[in-house]
Amino acid sequence: MSDNTQLVLGAAACLGVLGVIAEAYLSRSESGLPLPPSPPTWRLRGHLIPPRNPFLTVAGWIDQYGPLITIRSGTEKIVIIGRHNAVVDIMEKQGGSLADRPRFVAAGEMLCGGLSIIFTPAGSRLRRMRRALHSHLQPKAAEEYQPLQMSHAKNTVLHILEDPSNFQNHTATYAATIITKVAYGKTTPTSATDSEAREVREHFRILRTTLRPGAYLVDSIPWLKYIPWYGQELKRAFQRSRKLYIGQLNRVKQQIQSDVDIGPSFVKHMLQNVQLHGLTETEMAFLAGGFFAAGTDTTTLSICTVLMAAACFPEEQAKVQAELDAVVGSHRAPTFADEHSLPRLHAFISEALRWRPMVPSGLAHRTTKEVIWGNYCIPAGTTVVGNHWSISRDPDVFPEPHSFKPQRWINDQGHVRDDLKFFVFGFGRRVCPGQHVANRSVFINTLLILWAFQLTLDPTKPLDDMGFMTGAVGNVQPCTIDFNTRVPETDLRRMMQNYPEVM
C-alpha cells in the first residue's frame, strides 16, 4: 500500500472510532437510564438533515426507531418527539421542565437582538412578557374582537369577488389589518403590500432561513457574532425591525399624549400600565412587534391552508357546505352566532391544520431538569423538539394519517371531540398566546368563504400542497384556486355590504 492510501485508511478508521464514541456518548444519560435511540451516523458534524422538508427525514427516523429519537448536531444532543401520547406526557404534563429555550445565536441574538419572546429564556422576563400578552389575548378578551374579525372577513369575500387570483394577498390583508388594530389601534386597513407588512414578511422569511439547522456557523461558534463583518444581513434586518417596532410604539404614545381617541390596543394598554408589567419601552415595542409579525404570518398561512384543503378535497368541502346550507341557508350571511351549530366546519379546519401543519418541524425547547419517560431519560440542558409533522401522522391517534378525514374529529353524537387535540400552536408553557384570536380569524374567514364560494383547483396550474408550510406568501403561489359563487352575486354583494361594519 502506498503512504497516501495508508493515510486515507487511517483517517477513515479514526473517523469510525470517533463515530462509535459519539454514538456511545449519546446512548446513556448521567442518571444511568438511556437516552432515546439514535439513528446511526458516521458524520463528525452529526446527523444529516436536508434543508428542504427536513421533517420528512425526521419522520422516517421516528417510524424506524420509535416515538423518541436522539440526534446529534456537533456535540449537542437533541431529542425529537414524534408521537402524540409521548408529546402529551413530556411537553404538556411536564411542561414546567421544558419552558426554556436553547440558545439561538443567529436567530435570537443577531436577528432579534435578544428581544423576541419566541427566543426569551425561561425566567422572570418571559413571565412578564406572557402576563402582558395574556391580559389582552386570553379567551374572554379575544371574544371582544369578533365583531372586528367579522367586519374584515366580509371584506375578504368582497376582495375575492373582485380579484380571485390574489386570494393569498386578500387573506394577508385581512390578517395584517386585524393584528395592527389589536396591537396598535390602527383603524385604517393594512394592505399586504404596505411597507410595514412587506417588512414583516421579509423578517419572517429571514427568520425561517436562519432557524434551519446549520444555516449559520455562529450557532456552533458563538464568538463569531462579535466579528464586525460576520452576519451583516442579520444585523441589518434587526435594525430595520427595531426601527419599525419602536416607530409604531412612538406613534401610539404620541396619540395618547395628544388625547386622540384611538380606542383600546395592546400597546396603549402597556404604555398606560408600565408599572404593572415591568417592561422597558424597547421590550414593549418588540413584544407588540413580535405579536404583529407572528400573528400576521401564521394567520395568513392557516387560512390559505384551509382554503387549499377545500379545493384539494371537493367531497369533504361539499359535506361542509351541506351543513352550512342546513344551518345558514342562502338568504342571510353566517356569523359567529352559528359557530356551535357547525361541528363539521370545525372538524374540517382541524383536519386541514393537521394535514399540513404550520410549523412542521416544531420549535426547540430546553429541559431545565431531568425528564423521565418510560425507560428513557432526557437530561437537564437537553434541546427537545416536538415534531409536528410526525405527531400529526401518529397512526395510533390518527388512523390512516396520510388521508384527509375530517370525520375523525367528530364523535358518535355528531359533536366535535373533546378528547382529541393537535398542537397547532405549540406545547406547554410556550404555547402561542395569540391562539384564541388566531382561531377565531381562521374560523370566520373559512365560514364566510365556504358559504359564499365553491372552491376548485385550476388543473392547468402547478400545485405544491406543502408550499404554505414553508411560509410561502406573496409572490410564491403554491396553488391556484377558482372561486365560483354559491349565492347569486348580486345577493352576495348586498349581504356583504349589509354585514356588520367595525373599524
RODO-2510 file (C-alpha; in nm, 4 decimals, decimal comma):
residues 503
     n   res          X          Y          Z
     1     m     0,0000     0,0000     0,0000
     2     s     0,1198     0,3493    -0,0778
     3     d     0,1733     0,6023     0,2006
     4     n    -0,1248     0,8056     0,0741
     5     t    -0,3525     0,5015     0,0814
     6     q    -0,2455     0,4183     0,4367
     7     l    -0,3082     0,7791     0,5373
     8     v    -0,6597     0,7733     0,3932
     9     l    -0,7414     0,4410     0,5574
    10     g    -0,6005     0,5635     0,8891
    11     a    -0,8121     0,8772     0,8732
    12     a    -1,1197     0,6707     0,7921
    13     a    -1,0511     0,4427     1,0874
    14     c    -1,0150     0,7434     1,3169
    15     l    -1,3427     0,8820     1,1908
    16     g    -1,5046     0,5459     1,2531
    17     v    -1,3767     0,5343     1,6113
    18     l    -1,4959     0,8903     1,6720
    19     g    -1,8363     0,7959     1,5333
    20     v    -1,8602     0,4986     1,7680
    21     i    -1,7564     0,7183     2,0621
    22     a    -2,0179     0,9764     1,9639
    23     e    -2,2890     0,7119     1,9447
    24     a    -2,1864     0,5739     2,2831
    25     y    -2,1903     0,9273     2,4231
    26     l    -2,5481     0,9605     2,3067
    27     s    -2,6604     0,6256     2,4400
    28     r    -2,6819     0,6886     2,8157
    29     s    -2,7668     0,9798     3,0473
    30     e    -2,5982     1,0729     3,3748
    31     s    -2,8777     0,9017     3,5715
    32     g    -2,7940     0,5691     3,4143
    33     l    -3,1121     0,5445     3,2104
    34     p    -3,0503     0,5549     2,8367
    35     l    -3,1351     0,8434     2,6109
    36     p    -3,3856     0,7658     2,3333
    37     p    -3,2321     0,5662     2,0462
    38     s    -3,0186     0,7405     1,7884
    39     p    -3,0157     0,6714     1,4138
    40     p    -2,6588     0,5773     1,3153
    41     t    -2,4317     0,8403     1,1641
    42     w    -2,0611     0,8486     1,0898
    43     r    -2,0530     1,2242     1,0299
    44     l    -1,8434     1,4241     1,2758
    45     r    -2,0925     1,7108     1,2415
    46     g    -2,3768     1,4818     1,3411
    47     h    -2,6886     1,3677     1,1610
    48     l    -2,7559     1,4994     0,8145
    49     i    -3,0937     1,6747     0,7872
    50     p    -3,1644     1,8199     0,4408
    51     p    -3,2723     2,1856     0,4226
    52     r    -3,5782     2,1046     0,2085
    53     n    -3,8629     1,9405     0,4006
    54     p    -3,6389     1,8245     0,6878
    55     f    -3,9443     1,6932     0,8740
    56     l    -3,9750     1,4097     0,6212
    57     t    -3,6291     1,2802     0,7122
    58     v    -3,7142     1,3001     1,0816
    59     a    -4,0462     1,1218     1,0191
    60     g    -3,8576     0,8314     0,8626
    61     w    -3,6371     0,8015     1,1710
    62     i    -3,9389     0,8161     1,4037
    63     d    -4,1100     0,5387     1,2078
    64     q    -3,7969     0,3241     1,2312
    65     y    -3,6626     0,3934     1,5808
    66     g    -3,9656     0,4844     1,7908
    67     p    -4,1618     0,7773     1,9332
    68     l    -3,8497     0,9496     2,0689
    69     i    -3,5132     0,9715     1,8982
    70     t    -3,1835     1,1401     1,9808
    71     i    -2,9847     1,3107     1,7094
    72     r    -2,6532     1,4904     1,7245
    73     s    -2,5558     1,8325     1,5921
    74     g    -2,1831     1,8578     1,6537
    75     t    -2,1541     1,7535     2,0183
    76     e    -2,5047     1,8727     2,1097
    77     k    -2,7741     1,6147     2,1846
    78     i    -3,1239     1,6872     2,0520
    79     v    -3,4255     1,4753     2,1456
    80     i    -3,7099     1,4756     1,8929
    81     i    -4,0589     1,3645     1,9919
    82     g    -4,2702     1,2299     1,7091
    83     r    -4,5757     1,0680     1,8618
    84     h    -4,8891     1,2136     2,0193
    85     n    -4,9017     1,0404     2,3584
    86     a    -4,5298     1,0941     2,4161
    87     v    -4,5533     1,4665     2,3492
    88     v    -4,8531     1,4944     2,5841
    89     d    -4,6663     1,3083     2,8601
    90     i    -4,3457     1,5075     2,8187
    91     m    -4,4200     1,8553     2,6841
    92     e    -4,7687     1,9046     2,8263
    93     k    -4,7730     1,7174     3,1583
    94     q    -4,4107     1,8069     3,2364
    95     g    -4,4258     2,1446     3,0651
    96     g    -4,2657     2,3268     3,3577
    97     s    -3,9427     2,1378     3,2905
    98     l    -3,9442     2,2348     2,9211
    99     a    -4,0404     2,6037     2,9315
   100     d    -3,6865     2,7122     2,8475
   101     r    -3,5307     2,7680     2,5046
   102     p    -3,1840     2,6657     2,3895
   103     r    -2,9518     2,9448     2,2812
   104     f    -3,0257     3,0695     1,9275
   105     v    -2,7315     3,2931     1,8429
   106     a    -2,8170     3,3718     1,4793
   107     a    -3,1965     3,3953     1,5124
   108     g    -3,2433     3,5049     1,8722
   109     e    -2,9431     3,7273     1,9373
   110     m    -2,8320     3,8644     1,5981
   111     l    -3,1608     3,8804     1,4074
   112     c    -3,3867     3,9644     1,7038
   113     g    -3,1399     4,1387     1,9337
   114     g    -3,2319     3,9155     2,2269
   115     l    -3,5709     4,0897     2,2448
   116     s    -3,8087     3,8373     2,0849
   117     i    -4,0442     3,6494     2,3168
   118     i    -4,0039     3,3452     2,0912
   119     f    -3,6408     3,3016     2,1995
   120     t    -3,6535     3,4510     2,5505
   121     p    -3,5221     3,2008     2,8076
   122     a    -3,7464     3,0879     3,0922
   123     g    -3,7439     3,3269     3,3839
   124     s    -3,8932     3,6486     3,5184
   125     r    -3,8645     3,8387     3,1894
   126     l    -4,0563     3,5725     2,9997
   127     r    -4,3231     3,5681     3,2718
   128     r    -4,3637     3,9465     3,2473
   129     m    -4,3971     3,9278     2,8694
   130     r    -4,6501     3,6469     2,8763
   131     r    -4,8514     3,8166     3,1503
   132     a    -4,8750     4,1323     2,9400
   133     l    -4,9875     3,9363     2,6334
   134     h    -5,2316     3,7248     2,8313
   135     s    -5,4123     4,0336     2,9600
   136     h    -5,5042     4,1230     2,6025
   137     l    -5,5324     3,7822     2,4342
   138     q    -5,6977     3,5469     2,6842
   139     p    -6,0228     3,3821     2,5654
   140     k    -6,2585     3,6387     2,7197
   141     a    -6,0595     3,9276     2,5738
   142     a    -6,0341     3,7533     2,2348
   143     e    -6,4139     3,7304     2,2126
   144     e    -6,4321     4,1092     2,2104
   145     y    -6,2543     4,1138     1,8734
   146     q    -6,5206     3,9022     1,6993
   147     p    -6,7155     4,1991     1,5528
   148     l    -6,3889     4,3379     1,4148
   149     q    -6,2970     3,9995     1,2667
   150     m    -6,6400     3,9602     1,1049
   151     s    -6,6198     4,3068     0,9536
   152     h    -6,2877     4,2407     0,7830
   153     a    -6,3659     3,8796     0,6878
   154     k    -6,6564     4,0138     0,4823
   155     n    -6,4002     4,2392     0,3076
   156     t    -6,2024     3,9261     0,2194
   157     v    -6,5129     3,7881     0,0439
   158     l    -6,5599     4,1135    -0,1488
   159     h    -6,1920     4,1207    -0,2471
   160     i    -6,2147     3,7615    -0,3751
   161     l    -6,5177     3,8590    -0,5814
   162     e    -6,3155     4,1365    -0,7440
   163     d    -5,9839     3,9528    -0,7814
   164     p    -5,9990     3,5794    -0,7021
   165     s    -5,6488     3,5028    -0,8307
   166     n    -5,4923     3,7002    -0,5439
   167     f    -5,6669     3,5231    -0,2564
   168     q    -5,3331     3,4914    -0,0726
   169     n    -5,2888     3,8687    -0,0682
   170     h    -5,6503     3,9139     0,0416
   171     t    -5,6030     3,6863     0,3416
   172     a    -5,2729     3,8592     0,4212
   173     t    -5,4512     4,1962     0,4102
   174     y    -5,7168     4,0617     0,6483
   175     a    -5,4550     3,9296     0,8909
   176     a    -5,2419     4,2459     0,8860
   177     t    -5,5459     4,4694     0,9360
   178     i    -5,6747     4,2727     1,2357
   179     i    -5,3341     4,2445     1,4028
   180     t    -5,2434     4,6119     1,3579
   181     k    -5,5790     4,7078     1,5090
   182     v    -5,5353     4,4773     1,8081
   183     a    -5,1681     4,5648     1,8580
   184     y    -5,1654     4,9360     1,7778
   185     g    -5,5265     5,0523     1,7482
   186     k    -5,4766     5,1372     1,3812
   187     t    -5,8187     5,1813     1,2181
   188     t    -5,7218     5,2098     0,8500
   189     p    -5,6871     4,8814     0,6567
   190     t    -5,3332     4,7462     0,6276
   191     s    -5,2737     4,6107     0,2792
   192     a    -5,0493     4,3095     0,2271
   193     t    -4,8410     4,5354     0,0009
   194     d    -4,7920     4,8128     0,2606
   195     s    -4,4293     4,8752     0,3501
   196     e    -4,4719     4,7584     0,7116
   197     a    -4,6416     4,4357     0,6023
   198     r    -4,3690     4,3707     0,3455
   199     e    -4,1050     4,4362     0,6107
   200     v    -4,2685     4,1863     0,8464
   201     r    -4,2903     3,9241     0,5716
   202     e    -3,9242     3,9728     0,4847
   203     h    -3,8273     3,9437     0,8524
   204     f    -4,0098     3,6125     0,8803
   205     r    -3,8508     3,4859     0,5590
   206     i    -3,5067     3,5558     0,7045
   207     l    -3,6100     3,4034     1,0392
   208     r    -3,7234     3,0775     0,8786
   209     t    -3,3958     3,0554     0,6882
   210     t    -3,1913     3,1351     0,9986
   211     l    -3,3605     2,8599     1,2011
   212     r    -3,2633     2,5852     0,9564
   213     p    -3,0071     2,3503     1,1144
   214     g    -2,6579     2,4513     1,0067
   215     a    -2,7709     2,7720     0,8359
   216     y    -2,5254     2,9839     1,0355
   217     l    -2,1922     2,8702     1,1766
   218     v    -2,2330     3,1149     1,4651
   219     d    -2,4791     2,8740     1,6298
   220     s    -2,1873     2,6333     1,6728
   221     i    -1,9180     2,9016     1,7241
   222     p    -2,0930     3,1828     1,9188
   223     w    -1,7943     3,4215     1,9285
   224     l    -1,8336     3,4758     1,5536
   225     k    -2,1160     3,7221     1,6273
   226     y    -1,8585     3,9691     1,7643
   227     i    -1,6700     3,9837     1,4330
   228     p    -1,7856     4,3080     1,2622
   229     w    -1,8140     4,1635     0,9125
   230     y    -1,9936     3,8418     1,0121
   231     g    -2,3718     3,8091     0,9672
   232     q    -2,4225     4,1601     0,8298
   233     e    -2,7579     4,0646     0,6756
   234     l    -2,8875     3,9571     1,0180
   235     k    -2,7666     4,2747     1,1867
   236     r    -2,9250     4,4933     0,9159
   237     a    -3,2546     4,3052     0,9437
   238     f    -3,2532     4,3611     1,3208
   239     q    -3,2033     4,7352     1,2782
   240     r    -3,4905     4,7519     1,0266
   241     s    -3,7322     4,5677     1,2571
   242     r    -3,6176     4,7782     1,5553
   243     k    -3,6933     5,0970     1,3662
   244     l    -4,0354     4,9651     1,2620
   245     y    -4,1415     4,8420     1,6069
   246     i    -4,0201     5,1452     1,8015
   247     g    -4,1784     5,3750     1,5433
   248     q    -4,5143     5,2029     1,5906
   249     l    -4,4916     5,2316     1,9693
   250     n    -4,3970     5,6010     1,9486
   251     r    -4,6941     5,6679     1,7222
   252     v    -4,9328     5,5275     1,9852
   253     k    -4,7529     5,7219     2,2580
   254     q    -4,7982     6,0471     2,0648
   255     q    -5,1677     5,9746     2,0155
   256     i    -5,2117     5,9189     2,3890
   257     q    -5,0285     6,2419     2,4697
   258     s    -5,2439     6,4304     2,2167
   259     d    -5,5651     6,2910     2,3693
   260     v    -5,6566     6,1298     2,0363
   261     d    -5,9249     5,8646     2,0894
   262     i    -5,7699     5,5596     1,9257
   263     g    -5,9692     5,3053     2,1232
   264     p    -5,8122     5,0075     2,3017
   265     s    -5,4931     4,8416     2,1828
   266     f    -5,2200     4,6223     2,3242
   267     v    -4,9549     4,8960     2,3069
   268     k    -5,1863     5,1538     2,4656
   269     h    -5,2579     4,9115     2,7497
   270     m    -4,8863     4,8507     2,8091
   271     l    -4,7957     5,2212     2,7971
   272     q    -5,0697     5,3018     3,0497
   273     n    -4,9706     5,0136     3,2809
   274     v    -4,5912     5,0279     3,2760
   275     q    -4,5506     4,9516     3,6458
   276     l    -4,7959     4,6609     3,6274
   277     h    -4,5963     4,4732     3,3612
   278     g    -4,2448     4,5968     3,4384
   279     l    -4,1247     4,6147     3,0766
   280     t    -3,8990     4,8766     2,9199
   281     e    -4,0271     5,0671     2,6172
   282     t    -3,7925     4,8714     2,3911
   283     e    -3,9236     4,5432     2,5339
   284     m    -4,2810     4,6668     2,4838
   285     a    -4,2033     4,7660     2,1248
   286     f    -4,0603     4,4224     2,0422
   287     l    -4,3346     4,2369     2,2288
   288     a    -4,6016     4,4172     2,0256
   289     g    -4,3929     4,3879     1,7099
   290     g    -4,3455     4,0156     1,7580
   291     f    -4,7194     3,9741     1,8112
   292     f    -4,7823     4,1764     1,4931
   293     a    -4,5264     3,9799     1,2897
   294     a    -4,6129     3,6301     1,4118
   295     g    -4,9879     3,6906     1,4062
   296     t    -4,9894     3,8242     1,0513
   297     d    -4,7779     3,5416     0,9120
   298     t    -4,9381     3,2433     1,0838
   299     t    -5,2972     3,3642     1,0401
   300     t    -5,2445     3,4140     0,6674
   301     l    -5,0839     3,0732     0,6199
   302     s    -5,3512     2,8964     0,8257
   303     i    -5,6410     3,0456     0,6270
   304     c    -5,4672     2,9689     0,2967
   305     t    -5,4034     2,6099     0,4067
   306     v    -5,7722     2,5540     0,4891
   307     l    -5,8800     2,7016     0,1549
   308     m    -5,6295     2,4846    -0,0293
   309     a    -5,7630     2,1772     0,1537
   310     a    -6,1173     2,2650     0,0456
   311     a    -6,0056     2,2831    -0,3167
   312     c    -5,7981     1,9629    -0,2918
   313     f    -6,0777     1,7583    -0,1316
   314     p    -6,4047     1,8579    -0,3025
   315     e    -6,6091     1,5769    -0,1459
   316     e    -6,5206     1,6965     0,2045
   317     q    -6,5850     2,0561     0,1027
   318     a    -6,9323     1,9520    -0,0167
   319     k    -7,0111     1,7972     0,3245
   320     v    -6,9215     2,1241     0,4993
   321     q    -7,1335     2,3210     0,2536
   322     a    -7,4288     2,0883     0,3062
   323     e    -7,4031     2,1664     0,6780
   324     l    -7,3869     2,5396     0,6017
   325     d    -7,6919     2,5164     0,3762
   326     a    -7,8875     2,3393     0,6509
   327     v    -7,7858     2,5788     0,9303
   328     v    -7,7493     2,9107     0,7477
   329     g    -7,9124     2,8822     0,4053
   330     s    -7,8647     3,1351     0,1266
   331     h    -8,0867     3,4189     0,2500
   332     r    -7,8515     3,5506     0,5175
   333     a    -7,4785     3,5585     0,5795
   334     p    -7,3364     3,3410     0,8590
   335     t    -7,1810     3,4906     1,1732
   336     f    -7,0079     3,3778     1,4919
   337     a    -7,3562     3,3108     1,6314
   338     d    -7,3656     2,9986     1,4101
   339     e    -7,0382     2,8648     1,5470
   340     h    -7,1765     2,5982     1,7816
   341     s    -7,4091     2,4604     1,5123
   342     l    -7,1261     2,3789     1,2700
   343     p    -6,9274     2,0805     1,4010
   344     r    -6,8349     1,9636     1,0501
   345     l    -6,6781     2,3001     0,9700
   346     h    -6,4749     2,2897     1,2913
   347     a    -6,3665     1,9350     1,2081
   348     f    -6,2636     2,0396     0,8567
   349     i    -6,0435     2,3209     0,9907
   350     s    -5,8815     2,0904     1,2478
   351     e    -5,8092     1,8287     0,9838
   352     a    -5,6637     2,0832     0,7410
   353     l    -5,4192     2,2114     1,0026
   354     r    -5,3259     1,8545     1,0978
   355     w    -5,2853     1,7581     0,7308
   356     r    -5,0433     2,0453     0,6629
   357     p    -4,9171     2,1813     0,9996
   358     m    -4,7882     2,5392     1,0031
   359     v    -4,4575     2,4626     1,1781
   360     p    -4,3933     2,1028     1,0717
   361     s    -4,0526     2,0677     1,2375
   362     g    -4,1581     2,2396     1,5605
   363     l    -3,9638     2,4853     1,7769
   364     a    -3,6886     2,3829     2,0152
   365     h    -3,7395     2,3701     2,3927
   366     r    -3,4739     2,3084     2,6571
   367     t    -3,5027     2,0951     2,9687
   368     t    -3,4245     2,2660     3,2979
   369     k    -3,4228     1,9382     3,4895
   370     e    -3,4121     1,5675     3,4131
   371     v    -3,7217     1,4324     3,2379
   372     i    -3,8092     1,0628     3,2572
   373     w    -4,0350     0,8945     3,0024
   374     g    -4,0725     0,5187     3,0128
   375     n    -3,7253     0,3681     3,0188
   376     y    -3,5617     0,6800     2,8776
   377     c    -3,4099     0,9830     3,0476
   378     i    -3,3709     1,3274     2,8924
   379     p    -3,1009     1,5066     3,0946
   380     a    -3,1270     1,8689     3,2083
   381     g    -2,9936     2,1101     2,9490
   382     t    -3,1067     1,8982     2,6521
   383     t    -3,2746     2,0501     2,3470
   384     v    -3,6164     1,8877     2,2915
   385     v    -3,8334     1,9345     1,9823
   386     g    -4,1909     1,8215     1,9237
   387     n    -4,2014     1,7394     1,5536
   388     h    -4,5498     1,8472     1,4432
   389     w    -4,5372     1,6554     1,1163
   390     s    -4,4643     1,3191     1,2793
   391     i    -4,7063     1,3827     1,5662
   392     s    -4,9822     1,4608     1,3160
   393     r    -4,9116     1,1276     1,1485
   394     d    -4,9248     0,9106     1,4579
   395     p    -5,1281     0,6106     1,3328
   396     d    -5,2397     0,5167     1,6850
   397     v    -5,4137     0,8538     1,7323
   398     f    -5,4872     0,9479     1,3702
   399     p    -5,5676     0,6234     1,1827
   400     e    -5,4839     0,6445     0,8120
   401     p    -5,2803     0,9548     0,8943
   402     h    -5,1991     1,0479     0,5353
   403     s    -5,5683     1,0555     0,4410
   404     f    -5,7762     1,3715     0,4758
   405     k    -6,0579     1,2640     0,7110
   406     p    -6,2402     1,5445     0,8957
   407     q    -6,4787     1,2848     1,0384
   408     r    -6,2042     1,1730     1,2787
   409     w    -6,2709     1,4913     1,4807
   410     i    -6,6441     1,4158     1,5326
   411     n    -6,7815     1,1723     1,7912
   412     d    -7,0754     0,9333     1,7658
   413     q    -7,3160     1,2033     1,8830
   414     g    -7,2144     1,4333     1,5974
   415     h    -7,0220     1,6755     1,8194
   416     v    -6,6601     1,7873     1,7931
   417     r    -6,4484     1,5525     2,0022
   418     d    -6,3002     1,6971     2,3203
   419     d    -6,0593     1,4057     2,3650
   420     l    -5,8561     1,4706     2,0505
   421     k    -5,6100     1,7534     2,0029
   422     f    -5,3400     1,8556     1,7597
   423     f    -5,0861     2,1087     1,8825
   424     v    -5,1127     2,3758     1,6141
   425     f    -4,9877     2,6491     1,8477
   426     g    -4,7089     2,4677     2,0287
   427     f    -4,6700     2,2963     2,3632
   428     g    -4,6912     2,3536     2,7352
   429     r    -4,5886     2,6908     2,8722
   430     r    -4,4535     2,8064     2,5355
   431     v    -4,7883     2,7731     2,3577
   432     c    -4,8677     3,0739     2,1369
   433     p    -5,0584     3,3330     2,3479
   434     g    -5,2381     3,4620     2,0369
   435     q    -5,4040     3,1288     1,9625
   436     h    -5,7559     3,2392     2,0624
   437     v    -5,7572     3,5404     1,8292
   438     a    -5,5983     3,3336     1,5507
   439     n    -5,8514     3,0501     1,5830
   440     r    -6,1403     3,2946     1,5500
   441     s    -5,9817     3,4542     1,2424
   442     v    -5,9412     3,1182     1,0696
   443     f    -6,2957     3,0172     1,1619
   444     i    -6,4797     3,3293     1,0412
   445     n    -6,2874     3,3501     0,7133
   446     t    -6,3424     2,9822     0,6380
   447     l    -6,7095     3,0115     0,7325
   448     l    -6,7811     3,3061     0,5040
   449     i    -6,5704     3,1861     0,2101
   450     l    -6,7054     2,8293     0,2026
   451     w    -7,0601     2,9638     0,2413
   452     a    -7,0109     3,2124    -0,0443
   453     f    -6,7931     3,0148    -0,2896
   454     q    -6,7303     2,6755    -0,4409
   455     l    -6,3522     2,6264    -0,4433
   456     t    -6,1796     2,4203    -0,7142
   457     l    -5,8168     2,3787    -0,8139
   458     d    -5,7091     2,5155    -1,1502
   459     p    -5,5863     2,1949    -1,3196
   460     t    -5,3655     2,3914    -1,5616
   461     k    -5,1544     2,5394    -1,2795
   462     p    -4,8980     2,3623    -1,0574
   463     l    -4,9898     2,2501    -0,7070
   464     d    -4,7440     2,2379    -0,4178
   465     d    -4,9614     2,1218    -0,1306
   466     m    -4,6689     2,1620     0,1118
   467     g    -4,5934     2,5163    -0,0017
   468     f    -4,7664     2,7007     0,2798
   469     m    -4,5694     2,5014     0,5393
   470     t    -4,2545     2,6711     0,4102
   471     g    -4,4040     3,0138     0,4729
   472     a    -4,4892     3,0915     0,1108
   473     v    -4,6938     3,4118     0,0977
   474     g    -4,6763     3,6816    -0,1657
   475     n    -4,5054     3,6148    -0,4965
   476     v    -4,4871     3,2369    -0,4438
   477     q    -4,8175     3,0658    -0,5169
   478     p    -4,8419     2,7015    -0,4000
   479     c    -5,1864     2,6610    -0,5571
   480     t    -5,4304     2,8376    -0,7876
   481     i    -5,7947     2,8260    -0,6796
   482     d    -6,1060     2,9118    -0,8774
   483     f    -6,3843     3,0701    -0,6701
   484     n    -6,7380     3,0235    -0,8042
   485     t    -7,0225     3,1901    -0,6163
   486     r    -7,2765     2,9648    -0,4439
   487     v    -7,5093     3,2613    -0,3866
   488     p    -7,6212     3,4895    -0,6728
   489     e    -7,3538     3,7566    -0,6961
   490     t    -7,5998     4,0448    -0,6574
   491     d    -7,7394     3,8909    -0,3390
   492     l    -7,3906     3,8122    -0,2116
   493     r    -7,2720     4,1700    -0,2577
   494     r    -7,5850     4,3033    -0,0893
   495     m    -7,5444     4,0739     0,2129
   496     m    -7,1764     4,1594     0,2465
   497     q    -7,2474     4,5321     0,2245
   498     n    -7,5098     4,4947     0,4985
   499     y    -7,2766     4,2866     0,7139
   500     p    -7,1621     4,4461     1,0446
   501     e    -6,9024     4,7173     0,9890
   502     v    -6,6465     4,7783     1,2633
   503     m    -6,3371     4,9940     1,2346
***
